[in-house]
Amino acid sequence: MSLNYSQLGFKCGIEIHQQLETKKLFCNCPSIVRDDKADISIKRRLRVVRGETGAVDQAAAYEKSKEMEFLYEACSSSACLVELDEEPPHNPNQEALMIALEISLLLNATIVDEIQFMRKTVIDGSNVSGFQRTALIAEDGYIETSKGRVNISTICLEEEAAKKIDTKKDYAKYRLDRLGIALIEMATAPDVKDPEHAKEVSEKLGMVLRSTGKVKRGLGTIRQDVNVSIKKGARTEIKGFQDLKSIPKVVTYEIERQLNDIKKGKKIESSVRKAESDFTTSYLRPMPGADRMYPETDVMTIRVTKELLDSIELSELFEEKAKKLTNFKLDTEIVNMMVKQGKEDYYIGLFKKFKNLKPSFIVDIFSSIRNVLEKDFKVKDIEDNQIEEALGLVNDNKIPKNNINDALADIVKGKFEIGKYKGASDKDLEKEIQKIIDEKPGLNPGGYMGLIMGKFKGKVDGKLAMEILNKLLKG
């Protein structure tokens, strides 16, 4: 089905939840998700409380109606009395706060004057206390995309939920190792134009986060929620995307679902739905509202001063780092790899050092040569400076390019001898090539090159040999 999203009144916003690479937000426990045997086990039931408005949140009431019992397991090395809700929260993690402020500045947001943590009612069992602590850090940020500016409505700092490991009809089991990990949440305005644009916005926000080098990487450390709606439909929050590639398909299927219900005359209720593996969505719960929020009285407010903001050193964004490499004629994929590794300046130094070698050749050697030699060495045994030494030999025409693997192997062994790689002079090379042509007349250039390289056992530069061969064949 081909859809005109503008005519449909399509509205879409993205929420990104990213774990920070620091200790937990309200205690000194490490942010490690463990799989070893638990040495802590507790059992709880949760109740609903009224929010700041005096009303009960409908999503919380829905979860309470299930009358679930919750079992919690944890390792004492990565969870403490704070996670068990047996001890008040400690002061907020200062490092996590500084990371959240830096990300806010990178997203061009206006930081609040005073940070106050709130309690967000959550009684699905993912928080032992029955609420999640969250604080507004900044508002009104933005990013630029291929389809225009996308505004960032809010940026929050909050604690991660526990990890569900089992669920049955009347109980659910959670691990507490993940509970309390510092998490930054960013929510865009409904400025996303279509499903593909939703993917682009998610990628762009992820790029900003990774540019800091201060966020966790790997499966489960970042999550995307997508809010969508159309005319006569209802706002739907979709959770559980497997990867960014699935976003366009899931969003498209959700719009088609709403369109089909509208045609059938069904009233569409605002809700939270789960993205399934076949790109459809399934009902989870009603959409939560403002009734679930109320102030956190155990955590002091934090005044954001000019001195505090001036102390933040902003990280360079990946896209800015990539611009440094535009003059070296490298594939986009290679540039992205170098930037993600944080080695763009290192490679630029190599390009300037080895001016006789193409940048693409240098990058290819660094990315592949360890795997080429893995039969003889452990990857960690090959140092970057040893690879540089081998590249220098090629750059200075002391060894042919095709001998770099063998030369590096000898360098790592400490047995490199230049005489082993000494090739023929240009004059001798031309003489031998003419001899091969005279002995085997009528071959094509490829056939001659095979004989030439076999004769010299790789000790000549293939490009030079081809130039001489072509000259003699024309001559």
CORVENSUL-V591859 format. One record per pair of residues at least 12 apart in sequence whose C-alpha atoms are under 8 Angstrom apart, sorted by the first residue. I is the first residue (numbers start at 0). J is the second residue. D is the distance in Angstrom with one decimal. If there is no record, write none. Layout:
# CORVENSUL-V591859
I&J&D / I&J&D
This chain:
# CORVENSUL-V591859
4&192&7.4 / 4&193&6.3 / 5&192&7.7 / 7&229&5.8 / 7&230&6.1 / 8&228&7.8 / 8&229&5.0 / 8&230&5.3 / 9&192&7.3 / 9&193&7.5 / 9&227&7.2 / 9&228&5.9 / 9&229&4.7 / 9&230&7.3 / 10&189&5.4 / 10&190&7.0 / 10&191&6.8 / 10&192&7.3 / 10&227&5.6 / 10&228&5.3 / 10&229&6.3 / 11&188&7.8 / 11&189&4.6 / 11&190&6.4 / 11&191&5.1 / 11&192&7.2 / 11&193&7.7 / 11&197&7.6 / 11&225&7.0 / 11&226&5.4 / 11&227&4.4 / 11&228&6.6 / 12&186&7.1 / 12&187&5.3 / 12&188&5.5 / 12&189&4.3 / 12&190&6.4 / 12&191&6.0 / 12&197&7.7 / 12&225&6.0 / 12&226&5.2 / 12&227&6.7 / 13&185&8.0 / 13&186&5.8 / 13&187&5.4 / 13&188&7.7 / 13&189&7.9 / 13&197&7.1 / 13&200&7.7 / 13&201&7.1 / 13&223&7.0 / 13&224&6.0 / 13&225&4.8 / 13&226&6.3 / 14&184&6.8 / 14&185&5.5 / 14&186&4.4 / 14&187&6.5 / 14&223&5.7 / 14&224&5.0 / 14&225&6.2 / 14&226&7.9 / 15&183&7.9 / 15&184&5.5 / 15&185&5.2 / 15&186&6.6 / 15&201&7.5 / 15&204&7.8 / 15&221&7.2 / 15&222&5.9 / 15&223&4.7 / 15&224&6.5 / 16&182&6.5 / 16&183&5.7 / 16&184&4.6 / 16&185&6.7 / 16&221&5.6 / 16&222&5.1 / 16&223&6.4 / 17&182&5.5 / 17&183&5.3 / 17&184&6.6 / 17&214&7.1 / 17&215&7.5 / 17&220&6.0 / 17&221&4.4 / 17&222&6.6 / 18&159&7.6 / 18&180&6.7 / 18&181&5.9 / 18&182&4.4 / 18&183&6.5 / 18&214&6.0 / 18&215&5.6 / 18&220&5.4 / 18&221&6.4 / 19&95&6.9 / 19&98&7.8 / 19&180&7.5 / 19&181&5.6 / 19&182&5.8 / 19&183&7.2 / 19&213&6.2 / 19&214&4.2 / 19&215&5.5 / 20&213&5.2 / 20&214&4.7 / 20&215&5.0 / 21&94&7.0 / 21&95&6.5 / 21&181&7.3 / 21&213&7.8 / 22&92&7.4 / 22&95&8.0 / 22&180&6.9 / 22&181&7.3 / 23&92&7.1 / 23&158&7.8 / 23&179&5.4 / 23&180&4.4 / 23&181&5.4 / 24&91&5.6 / 24&92&5.0 / 24&95&7.0 / 24&157&7.6 / 24&158&6.2 / 24&179&5.8 / 24&180&5.8 / 24&181&4.8 / 25&81&7.5 / 25&88&5.1 / 25&89&4.9 / 25&90&6.1 / 25&91&5.2 / 25&92&6.2 / 25&179&6.8 / 26&81&6.8 / 26&88&6.7 / 26&89&5.5 / 26&90&7.7 / 26&91&7.9 / 26&92&7.6 / 28&76&7.4 / 28&77&5.3 / 28&78&6.1 / 28&79&7.2 / 29&77&5.7 / 30&77&7.1 / 30&176&7.5 / 30&177&6.9 / 30&180&5.6 / 31&77&6.6 / 31&176&6.5 / 31&177&6.8 / 32&176&5.2 / 32&177&5.4 / 33&74&7.6 / 33&77&7.9 / 33&176&6.4 / 35&74&7.7 / 36&74&7.3 / 37&72&5.8 / 37&73&5.0 / 37&74&4.8 / 37&75&7.9 / 38&72&7.5 / 38&73&6.3 / 38&74&5.4 / 38&75&6.6 / 39&71&7.9 / 39&72&5.5 / 39&73&5.0 / 39&74&6.1 / 39&75&6.7 / 40&70&7.3 / 40&71&5.6 / 40&72&4.6 / 40&73&6.6 / 41&70&6.0 / 41&71&5.2 / 41&72&6.7 / 42&68&7.4 / 42&69&5.7 / 42&70&4.6 / 42&71&6.2 / 43&68&6.2 / 43&69&5.2 / 43&70&6.5 / 43&71&8.0 / 43&127&7.6 / 44&67&7.0 / 44&68&5.2 / 44&69&6.1 / 45&63&7.6 / 45&68&8.0 / 45&122&6.0 / 45&124&7.4 / 45&127&8.0 / 45&128&7.8 / 45&129&6.1 / 46&63&6.8 / 46&122&7.1 / 46&129&7.3 / 47&59&6.5 / 47&60&6.8 / 47&63&6.9 / 47&120&7.7 / 47&122&7.2 / 47&129&7.9 / 48&120&7.5 / 49&290&7.1 / 49&291&7.1 / 50&120&7.7 / 50&289&7.7 / 50&290&4.7 / 50&291&4.8 / 50&292&5.1 / 50&293&5.2 / 51&290&6.5 / 51&291&7.5 / 51&292&5.9 / 51&293&4.5 / 51&294&7.4 / 52&289&7.8 / 52&290&5.8 / 53&290&7.3 / 54&290&5.7 / 55&290&5.9 / 55&291&6.8 / 56&120&7.9 / 56&287&6.4 / 56&288&6.3 / 56&289&7.4 / 56&290&4.8 / 56&291&5.0 / 57&285&6.8 / 57&286&7.6 / 57&287&6.3 / 57&288&7.5 / 58&284&6.3 / 58&285&5.2 / 58&286&6.2 / 58&287&5.0 / 58&288&7.8 / 59&120&6.8 / 59&121&6.4 / 59&122&6.1 / 59&123&7.8 / 59&287&7.6 / 59&291&7.5 / 61&284&7.0 / 61&285&7.4 / 62&122&6.3 / 62&123&5.8 / 62&284&7.9 / 63&122&6.9 / 63&123&7.8 / 65&169&7.6 / 66&169&7.0 / 67&168&7.9 / 67&169&5.0 / 67&170&5.0 / 67&171&7.2 / 68&169&6.3 / 68&170&4.5 / 68&171&6.6 / 69&124&6.1 / 69&170&5.6 / 69&171&5.1 / 69&172&5.8 / 69&173&7.5 / 70&170&7.4 / 70&171&6.3 / 70&172&4.6 / 70&173&6.3 / 71&172&5.8 / 71&173&5.0 / 71&174&5.8 / 71&175&6.7 / 72&172&7.7 / 72&173&6.3 / 72&174&4.9 / 72&175&6.1 / 73&174&5.6 / 73&175&5.1 / 73&176&5.9 / 74&175&7.9 / 74&176&6.9 / 77&176&5.6 / 78&175&6.6 / 78&176&5.7 / 82&127&7.2 / 82&175&6.8 / 82&178&6.5 / 82&179&6.8 / 83&127&6.4 / 83&128&7.8 / 84&127&6.4 / 84&128&5.7 / 87&297&6.6 / 88&297&6.8 / 88&298&7.0 / 89&298&7.6 / 90&298&6.7 / 90&299&7.6 / 91&298&7.7 / 95&181&6.5 / 96&156&7.5 / 97&311&7.3 / 98&213&7.1 / 99&136&7.3 / 99&155&7.8 / 99&156&6.6 / 99&183&6.6 / 100&136&7.0 / 100&137&7.9 / 100&308&7.7 / 101&311&6.5 / 101&312&7.6 / 101&313&6.2 / 102&207&7.5 / 102&208&6.9 / 102&211&7.7 / 103&136&7.6 / 103&137&6.3 / 103&140&7.4 / 103&154&6.8 / 104&313&7.8 / 105&207&7.3 / 105&313&7.2 / 106&140&5.4 / 106&141&5.7 / 106&142&6.4 / 106&151&7.7 / 106&207&7.8 / 107&139&7.8 / 107&140&4.7 / 107&141&5.9 / 107&142&7.8 / 108&137&5.9 / 108&138&5.5 / 108&139&5.2 / 108&140&3.5 / 108&141&6.9 / 108&151&7.5 / 109&137&5.3 / 109&138&5.3 / 109&139&6.0 / 109&140&6.6 / 110&136&5.9 / 110&137&4.1 / 110&138&6.4 / 111&135&7.6 / 111&136&5.9 / 111&137&5.4 / 111&138&7.5 / 111&303&7.2 / 112&302&6.2 / 112&303&5.3 / 112&304&7.4 / 113&300&6.6 / 113&301&5.5 / 113&302&4.5 / 113&303&5.6 / 114&134&6.4 / 114&135&6.5 / 114&136&6.3 / 114&300&5.6 / 114&301&4.9 / 114&302&6.4 / 114&303&7.2 / 115&134&5.7 / 115&135&7.2 / 115&294&7.8 / 115&295&7.8 / 115&298&7.9 / 115&299&7.3 / 115&300&4.8 / 115&301&6.7 / 116&132&6.2 / 116&133&5.3 / 116&134&4.3 / 116&135&7.5 / 116&294&6.7 / 116&295&5.6 / 116&298&6.8 / 116&300&7.1 / 117&132&5.6 / 117&133&5.3 / 117&134&6.0 / 117&292&6.5 / 117&293&5.7 / 117&294&4.4 / 117&295&4.7 / 118&130&5.7 / 118&131&5.6 / 118&132&4.8 / 118&133&6.5 / 118&291&7.9 / 118&292&5.6 / 118&293&5.3 / 118&294&5.7 / 118&295&5.4 / 119&131&5.0 / 119&132&6.3 / 119&133&7.1 / 119&291&5.4 / 119&292&4.7 / 119&293&6.7 / 120&291&4.9 / 120&292&6.4 / 121&291&8.0 / 124&171&7.4 / 124&173&7.7 / 125&160&5.3 / 125&161&4.9 / 125&162&6.9 / 125&163&7.2 / 125&173&7.1 / 126&160&5.8 / 126&161&6.2 / 126&178&7.3 / 131&157&7.4 / 131&158&6.6 / 131&160&7.6 / 132&157&5.7 / 132&158&6.0 / 132&295&7.3 / 133&155&6.7 / 133&156&5.8 / 133&157&4.1 / 133&158&6.7 / 134&155&5.4 / 134&156&5.3 / 134&157&6.2 / 135&153&7.1 / 135&154&6.2 / 135&155&4.4 / 135&156&6.6 / 136&153&7.7 / 136&154&5.6 / 136&155&5.1 / 136&156&6.6 / 137&153&5.9 / 137&154&5.2 / 137&155&7.0 / 138&151&6.9 / 138&152&5.4 / 138&153&4.5 / 138&154&6.2 / 139&151&5.6 / 139&152&5.0 / 139&153&6.6 / 140&152&6.5 / 140&153&7.6 / 142&203&7.8 / 142&204&8.0 / 144&199&7.6 / 144&200&7.1 / 144&203&7.9 / 146&192&7.5 / 146&196&7.4 / 148&190&7.8 / 149&187&7.0 / 149&188&7.0 / 149&190&5.5 / 149&191&6.9 / 149&200&7.9 / 150&187&5.6 / 150&188&5.4 / 150&190&6.9 / 151&185&7.0 / 151&186&5.8 / 151&187&4.1 / 151&188&5.8 / 152&185&7.8 / 152&186&5.8 / 152&187&5.2 / 152&188&5.4 / 153&185&5.9 / 153&186&5.4 / 153&187&7.1 / 154&183&7.1 / 154&184&5.7 / 154&185&4.5 / 154&186&6.6 / 155&183&5.7 / 155&184&5.0 / 155&185&6.5 / 156&181&7.1 / 156&182&5.8 / 156&183&4.7 / 156&184&6.3 / 157&181&6.1 / 157&182&5.2 / 157&183&6.2 / 157&184&7.4 / 158&178&7.0 / 158&179&4.6 / 158&180&5.5 / 158&181&5.0 / 158&182&5.5 / 159&177&6.6 / 159&178&5.3 / 159&179&5.0 / 159&180&5.0 / 159&181&6.2 / 159&182&5.8 / 160&177&6.6 / 160&178&4.7 / 160&179&6.6 / 160&180&7.9 / 161&173&6.1 / 161&174&5.8 / 161&175&5.1 / 161&176&7.1 / 161&177&5.3 / 161&178&4.3 / 161&179&7.8 / 162&174&5.2 / 162&175&6.7 / 162&176&7.8 / 162&177&6.2 / 162&178&7.4 / 194&246&6.9 / 194&247&4.3 / 194&248&7.4 / 194&250&5.9 / 194&251&6.5 / 195&246&7.7 / 195&247&5.3 / 197&246&7.0 / 197&247&7.0 / 198&243&6.0 / 198&244&7.1 / 198&246&5.9 / 198&247&6.5 / 201&223&7.4 / 201&243&7.3 / 202&243&7.5 / 206&316&7.6 / 206&317&6.7 / 207&316&6.2 / 207&317&7.3 / 210&314&6.6 / 210&315&6.6 / 210&316&5.1 / 210&317&5.5 / 211&313&7.9 / 211&314&5.3 / 211&315&7.4 / 211&316&7.5 / 222&239&7.4 / 222&240&7.4 / 223&238&7.0 / 223&239&7.4 / 223&240&6.6 / 224&236&6.7 / 224&237&5.6 / 224&238&4.9 / 224&239&7.2 / 224&240&7.4 / 225&237&5.2 / 225&238&6.9 / 225&250&7.9 / 227&250&7.5 / 227&254&7.9 / 228&254&7.5 / 229&254&7.4 / 231&261&7.1 / 232&257&6.1 / 232&258&7.7 / 232&261&7.2 / 232&266&7.9 / 232&267&5.7 / 232&268&7.9 / 233&267&5.8 / 233&268&5.9 / 233&269&5.0 / 234&268&8.0 / 234&269&5.1 / 234&270&7.0 / 235&269&5.5 / 235&270&5.2 / 235&271&5.8 / 235&272&7.0 / 235&286&7.7 / 236&270&6.5 / 236&271&4.7 / 236&272&6.1 / 236&286&7.6 / 237&271&6.0 / 237&272&4.9 / 237&273&5.5 / 237&274&6.2 / 237&280&7.4 / 238&271&7.4 / 238&272&6.3 / 238&273&4.9 / 238&274&5.8 / 239&273&5.7 / 239&274&5.3 / 239&275&7.6 / 240&274&5.7 / 240&275&7.9 / 241&276&7.6 / 245&278&7.0 / 248&278&6.1 / 249&274&6.7 / 249&278&4.6 / 249&279&6.0 / 249&280&7.3 / 252&278&6.8 / 252&279&5.9 / 252&280&7.9 / 253&279&6.8 / 253&280&6.7 / 269&285&6.7 / 269&286&5.9 / 270&282&7.3 / 270&283&7.5 / 270&284&6.0 / 270&285&4.4 / 270&286&4.4 / 271&283&5.6 / 271&284&5.4 / 271&285&5.9 / 271&286&5.5 / 272&284&7.1 / 317&338&6.2 / 317&339&7.5 / 320&338&6.5 / 320&343&7.0 / 321&334&6.4 / 321&335&7.2 / 321&338&6.5 / 321&343&7.7 / 323&343&7.9 / 324&343&7.5 / 324&347&7.5 / 327&358&6.4 / 328&358&7.9 / 328&359&7.9 / 329&358&7.4 / 329&359&6.2 / 346&362&7.6 / 349&361&7.8 / 353&390&7.6 / 353&391&6.8 / 353&394&5.9 / 354&394&7.4 / 355&394&5.4 / 355&395&7.8 / 356&394&6.0 / 361&390&7.6 / 365&386&7.3 / 368&404&7.0 / 369&381&7.0 / 371&404&7.7 / 372&404&7.5 / 372&408&7.3 / 380&411&7.7 / 381&411&6.5 / 385&407&6.9 / 385&410&6.8 / 385&411&6.9 / 386&407&6.6 / 388&407&8.0 / 389&403&6.1 / 389&406&6.4 / 389&407&5.6 / 389&410&7.8 / 390&403&7.3 / 397&417&7.7 / 397&420&7.9 / 397&421&7.3 / 398&417&7.9 / 398&420&5.9 / 398&421&6.7 / 398&422&7.4 / 398&458&7.2 / 398&459&7.9 / 399&420&8.0 / 399&422&7.9 / 399&457&7.5 / 399&458&6.0 / 399&459&5.6 / 399&460&4.9 / 399&461&7.9 / 400&460&6.5 / 401&457&6.4 / 401&458&7.9 / 401&460&7.4 / 401&461&7.9 / 402&420&7.6 / 402&457&6.6 / 402&458&7.0 / 420&458&6.1 / 421&458&6.7 / 422&455&7.6 / 422&458&4.8 / 422&459&5.5 / 423&458&7.5 / 423&459&6.8 / 428&464&7.5 / 429&467&6.3 / 429&468&7.9 / 432&451&6.7 / 432&467&7.8 / 432&468&6.7 / 433&468&8.0 / 433&471&7.0 / 435&447&7.5 / 435&450&7.6 / 435&451&7.6 / 444&468&7.5 / 444&469&7.7 / 448&464&7.7 / 448&465&7.1 / 451&464&7.8
